[in-house]
């Protein structure tokens, strides 16, 4: 049908896609954050909200670093649990074969 005539059914129209990607540069963010901290410390005006934000950031960094270092004991405990379960199963198999 031509576009000028009315239609009983709605014909779909093409939709344009306008995607603008957002890039995140962690180094740039850290640099801007440090510059802002230096300016605040030089002026001597650090708001309470900013102090709370800095404290939360430090705590989250320490928590993330602690979780990475905590993986080794967890791996050891998983191995130990596996060995204990395997030993118990082997003991049960030995017990049932010697009992019969």
HELIX and SHEET records of a PDB file:
HELIX    1   1 UNK A   26  UNK A   43  1                                  18    
HELIX    2   2 UNK A   48  UNK A   69  1                                  22    
HELIX    3   3 UNK A   71  UNK A   99  1                                  29    
END                                                                             
